[in-house]
């Protein structure tokens, strides 16, 4: 059952990591909701916390993609069915948190817009209105930045998912080609030295694939750092 992930972790380890991230993201959403209902802050948002929760949710969804690929390789049907249910449960919880976060951001944006409109209607001559408007303008800009960053994270996640899928397909094709080649070589009785040469070439192909995956992760990491 402990299928190895190409990045070095087992299916069980990836599942445990996703559960920890779920707890962290759920706690973040609850903190945002408490902040929303707090009279001392006026229900203002924490853009940094919103963005951090969004990043955790995107990471959970990425882990679900990897787990969905790995559980299909489990030998036992009973274990496959068990892992399928576990992965689906994590994916459903992540989707629920994502929807909750999106609703929270929409409520906060609506509340900010309404407060801005009220401040504009007041039009106080003593300058208090201008101060309030400036505060909510800054808040509105921060929320817009969060939405833009969230959209770029989702696009990055979709790109990473597509790349991982292509690597998985290429790996399966290489394995099938290797098995066919070994069958042919065994049939014609070629020497062990030739077989070892083929195995070395296969290891080289794996190293190239790993380097490509690492470069993809590094690019995504610096992209997220650049947009945050």
C-alpha positions, 0 to 999 in steps of 0.5 A, spaced: 500 500 500 505 504 501 506 506 494 512 511 492 511 518 490 516 520 484 518 526 489 520 521 495 514 520 499 509 515 500 502 515 498 500 515 506 505 520 507 502 525 502 495 523 505 498 525 512 501 532 509 494 533 506 490 532 512 495 537 516 494 542 510 486 541 511 487 543 518 491 549 517 486 551 512 480 550 516 483 554 522 485 560 517 478 560 514 475 560 521 480 565 523 477 570 517 470 568 519 471 571 527 475 577 524 469 578 519 464 578 525 469 582 530 466 589 532 473 591 534 476 591 527 469 593 524 469 586 520 475 588 516 479 583 512 486 580 513 489 580 505 495 576 508 491 571 511 486 570 505 492 569 501 495 564 505 489 560 506 488 560 498 495 557 497 494 552 502 488 550 499 491 550 492 497 545 495 492 540 497 488 540 491 495 539 488 496 533 493 490 530 491 492 530 484 498 526 485 494 521 490 489 520 485 494 517 480 498 513 486 492 510 489 490 507 482 497 503 482 495 499 489 495 492 487 490 490 492 483 492 490 480 493 497 486 497 498 485 501 492 477 502 494 479 505 501 485 510 498 480 512 493 475 514 498 480 517 502 482 521 497 475 523 495 474 525 502 480 530 502 478 533 495 471 534 497 473 538 504 478 542 500 473 544 495 468 546 501 474 550 504 475 553 497 468 555 496 467 558 503 473 562 502 470 565 496 464 567 499 468 570 505 472 574 500 465 576 496 462 578 502 468 582 505 468 586 498 461 587 498 461 590 505 467 594 503 463 597 497 457 599 501 461 602 507 465 606 501 458 608 498 456 610 505 462 614 506 461 618 500 454 620 501 456 623 508 461 628 505 463 631 511 466 637 511 471 636 517 475 631 512 473 625 516 470 622 510 476 623 506 480 619 511 475 613 511 474 613 503 482 612 503 482 607 508 477 603 504 480 604 498 486 601 500 482 595 503 479 595 496 486 595 493 488 589 497 482 585 496 483 586 488 490 584 489 488 577 493 483 576 488 488 577 482 494 572 486 488 567 487 487 567 480 494 566 478 495 561 483 489 557 480 492 558 473 499 555 476 496 549 479 492 547 472 499 548 469 503 544 474 497 539 474 498 538 466 505 537 466 505 532 472 500 528 467 504 528 461 510 526 466 506 520 468 504 518 461 511 518 459 513 514 465 508 509 463 510 509 456 517 508 457 516 502 462 511 499 457 517 500 452 522 497 456 518 491 458 517 490 450 525 491 449 527 486 455 522 481 452 525 481 445 532 481 448 531 475 452 528 472 446 534 473 442 539 471 447 543 477 448 548 478 453 547 481 460 552 487 458 547 489 453 541 489 458 545 493 463 547 498 458 539 499 457 538 499 464 543 505 465 540 508 459 533 508 463 536 511 469 539 517 465 532 518 462 529 518 469 534 523 472 532 527 466 525 527 468 526 528 475 530 534 473 525 537 469 520 536 475 524 540 479 525 545 475 518 546 474 517 546 481 522 551 482 519 556 477 512 555 480 515 557 487 519 563 484 512 565 480 508 565 487 513 568 490 513 574 485 506 574 485 505 575 492 
